[in-house]
Amino acid sequence: MLLWTAVASAIHTALPPRHVAPRTGQPLRCQEGEIDLASASAEIPPSELAKAWRREEKGGELAEALKGCPLYMVGCGSRRTSLAKILSRRLPRYREFDVPTLIVSTYNAIAGGDDPCTSTGQLCEREPIDDVGQLNRLVLDQVQSYTRTVVSAWEGAVTAADYRMMQQGIVLHIVEEPSAELSAVSSETIEQWQLGYDEADVAFTLDADVPTDDAAFQLMQDVLQFIKDNPGKSAEWKAKADAAQRPEKADA
């Protein structure tokens, strides 16, 4: 019971805060005064405004095509979570969950002590990989109850049990170099994880010199193409999402 309570508490604290958009034409207040949105927009180059609009439109198109089903990002690179955050902001009514962070915070809540873990790499150094994997599945079980999510999976989420949970949506392998935070994980384990990522629906290479926002735009197009290539799955995704959906507040 303690473990489930800690997992549920970690999920609750990870939910993004609510935001109330300012009324159109009203100045936006900040610590240094007021910003006139119309004047601020006029200073943005037209090409940048056009780019922003295209990305917003593509996000709306993808959200409509997803029909509420989640996106799961697997991989062992360091920019996967940043990509997930940006993608979730592009998709209307979607939220982002960072499973590695939830695993670490849940472990710290259970273990206590004066030397908390700061990364899943450090956690794998302290605890057996199989135990970390079990904690990962407990967190995933909580996360998958939500619809309209972009989920950064734990680096080791490659087992059949992990994929059974993640394949209620679309699994995206974000291909990049392993994170330095995983230095405590053996190279053999990393290689096993990378083989497991081959089960993902979409593989996307995240080049080190490409801005994350540009990568998110390209990824949206790749996911849209995958949906178009697999039209028969749309009804299945929607049915699973509807069945799993929790009652949500009106402003969620």
PAVOGU-41206 format. One record per residue (C-alpha): residue in three letters; x, y, z. Coordinates in pm, whole numbers, padded with zeros to 5 digits, always signed. Last residue first. Layout:
BEGIN
AlaXYZ
...
This chain:
BEGIN
Ala-00841+01991-01799
Asp-01091+02278-01766
Ala-01399+02060-01730
Lys-01230+01829-01485
Glu-01146+01485-01612
Pro-01316+01152-01545
Arg-01048+00895-01622
Gln-01008+00765-01972
Ala-00901+00403-02006
Ala-01203+00283-02203
Asp-01208+00594-02421
Ala-00836+00561-02492
Lys-00872+00193-02578
Ala-01161+00262-02815
Lys-00977+00557-02973
Trp-00662+00352-03031
Glu-00862+00068-03188
Ala-01052+00307-03415
Ser-00724+00459-03535
Lys-00550+00125-03594
Gly-00706+00061-03934
Pro-00557+00379-04075
Asn-00196+00254-04052
Asp-00006+00445-04323
Lys-00194+00766-04241
Ile-00113+00718-03873
Phe+00256+00666-03954
Gln+00254+00977-04172
Leu+00108+01181-03888
Val+00378+01045-03657
Asp+00650+01151-03902
Gln+00499+01499-03941
Met+00484+01548-03565
Leu+00846+01430-03541
Gln+00954+01697-03789
Phe+00793+01970-03579
Ala+00943+01826-03260
Ala+01289+01824-03420
Asp+01257+02192-03506
Asp+01161+02265-03144
Thr+01457+02060-03020
Pro+01708+02256-03226
Val+01907+02024-03457
Asp+02282+01995-03387
Ala+02263+01677-03177
Asp+02053+01490-03432
Leu+01735+01329-03296
Thr+01675+01026-03518
Phe+01313+00912-03511
Ala+01209+00547-03512
Val+00832+00486-03524
Asp+00625+00189-03404
Ala+00875+00078-03139
Glu+00986-00287-03127
Asp+01339-00188-03233
Tyr+01376-00018-02894
Gly+01446-00360-02745
Leu+01776-00386-02930
Gln+01878-00054-02776
Trp+01790-00182-02430
Gln+02004-00491-02476
Glu+02295-00274-02589
Ile+02255-00050-02284
Thr+02257-00359-02062
Glu+02577-00487-02221
Ser+02738-00141-02186
Ser+02680-00159-01812
Val+02475+00111-01641
Ala+02681+00345-01419
Ser+02742+00581-01710
Leu+02367+00623-01756
Glu+02377+00994-01664
Ala+02604+01047-01966
Ser+02299+00989-02184
Pro+02318+00730-02459
Glu+02362+00877-02811
Glu+02040+00948-02999
Val+01743+00766-03155
Ile+01405+00863-03014
His+01204+00543-03048
Leu+00836+00634-03063
Val+00564+00404-02930
Ile+00211+00489-03043
Gly-00079+00424-02806
Gln-00228+00127-02619
Gln+00107-00018-02717
Met+00269+00124-02404
Met+00129-00127-02156
Arg+00193-00439-02362
Tyr+00528-00286-02455
Asp+00639-00270-02092
Ala+00529-00629-02024
Ala+00719-00752-02332
Thr+01031-00586-02193
Val+01187-00268-02335
Ala+01125+00000-02073
Gly+01492+00025-01973
Glu+01532+00394-02055
Trp+01220+00479-01856
Ala+00947+00618-02080
Ser+00894+00984-02167
Val+00515+00998-02198
Val+00314+01234-02416
Thr-00043+01222-02290
Arg-00394+01268-02428
Thr-00555+00998-02211
Tyr-00470+00917-01852
Ser-00486+00567-01703
Gln-00156+00494-01876
Val+00027+00703-01617
Gln-00069+00492-01315
Asp+00028+00160-01474
Leu+00341+00326-01609
Val+00447+00412-01254
Leu+00400+00053-01136
Arg+00577-00069-01450
Asn+00878+00152-01377
Leu+00894+00025-01019
Gln+00919-00328-01156
Gly+01190-00223-01398
Val+01387-00063-01116
Asp+01365-00392-00929
Asp+01484-00584-01237
Ile+01778-00347-01278
Pro+01899-00430-00925
Glu+01930-00123-00698
Arg+02201+00130-00620
Glu+02367+00164-00961
Cys+02032+00145-01138
Leu+01916+00433-00917
Gln+02218+00639-01022
Gly+02128+00587-01387
Thr+01764+00659-01304
Ser+01872+01003-01187
Thr+01904+01217-00872
Cys+01886+00954-00602
Pro+01839+01079-00246
Asp+02120+01075+00013
Asp+01971+01180+00347
Gly+01735+00886+00390
Gly+01390+00809+00260
Ala+01353+00483+00070
Ile+00985+00515-00023
Ala+00977+00884-00113
Asn+01318+00856-00279
Tyr+01196+00566-00494
Thr+00886+00760-00595
Ser+01094+01066-00688
Val+01332+00852-00895
Ile+01055+00665-01076
Leu+00863+00987-01140
Thr+01174+01148-01291
Pro+01229+00847-01517
Val+00855+00851-01611
Asp+00846+01211-01734
Phe+00476+01268-01803
Glu+00356+01531-02050
Arg+00007+01671-02102
Tyr-00211+01696-02411
Arg-00508+01933-02433
Pro-00396+02076-02769
Leu-00074+01916-02901
Arg+00213+02163-02941
Arg+00275+02182-02568
Ser+00300+01802-02549
Leu+00559+01806-02827
Ile+00776+02057-02643
Lys+00775+01853-02323
Ala+00839+01525-02509
Leu+01138+01673-02691
Ser+01284+01790-02361
Thr+01233+01439-02219
Arg+01410+01275-02512
Arg+01707+01512-02500
Ser+01943+01299-02284
Gly+01943+00978-02485
Cys+01838+00631-02371
Gly+01533+00566-02586
Val+01157+00528-02562
Met+00893+00794-02619
Tyr+00531+00693-02560
Leu+00253+00884-02735
Pro-00098+00860-02597
Cys-00433+00807-02775
Gly-00686+01093-02768
Lys-00805+01068-03127
Leu-00445+01077-03254
Ala-00555+01233-03584
Glu-00708+01535-03410
Ala-00396+01588-03197
Leu-00183+01558-03511
Glu-00378+01825-03699
Gly-00373+02059-03399
Gly+00002+02018-03366
Lys+00048+02078-03737
Glu-00151+02401-03709
Glu+00058+02519-03416
Arg+00375+02435-03604
Arg+00263+02617-03914
Trp+00164+02919-03705
Ala+00507+02934-03540
Lys+00683+02916-03877
Ala+00465+03197-04013
Leu+00546+03410-03709
Glu+00917+03340-03757
Ser+00899+03440-04124
Pro+00705+03754-04035
Pro+00989+03870-03806
Ile+00869+03926-03445
Glu+00859+04294-03344
Ala+00492+04329-03437
Ser+00407+04044-03200
Ala+00546+04239-02904
Ser+00343+04544-02999
Ala+00021+04340-03018
Leu+00099+04161-02692
Asp+00152+04482-02497
Ile+00379+04379-02211
Glu+00324+04522-01865
Gly+00571+04573-01586
Glu+00895+04405-01478
Gln+00739+04129-01270
Cys+00494+04034-01543
Arg+00153+04147-01660
Leu+00030+04067-02010
Pro-00157+04360-02162
Gln-00511+04287-02287
Gly-00575+04269-02661
Thr-00688+03907-02650
Arg-00774+03800-02300
Pro-00489+03639-02109
Ala-00471+03259-02111
Val-00539+03091-01779
His-00287+02822-01700
Arg-00336+02508-01498
Pro-00029+02346-01354
Pro+00120+02037-01519
Leu+00062+01709-01336
Ala+00383+01585-01180
Thr+00264+01633-00820
His-00026+01396-00880
Ile+00193+01130-01041
Ala+00434+01136-00746
Ser+00145+01099-00500
Ala+00002+00802-00692
Val+00342+00631-00691
Ala+00394+00696-00318
Thr+00047+00564-00233
Trp+00104+00254-00446
Leu+00434+00181-00270
Leu+00289+00237+00078
Met+00000+00000+00000
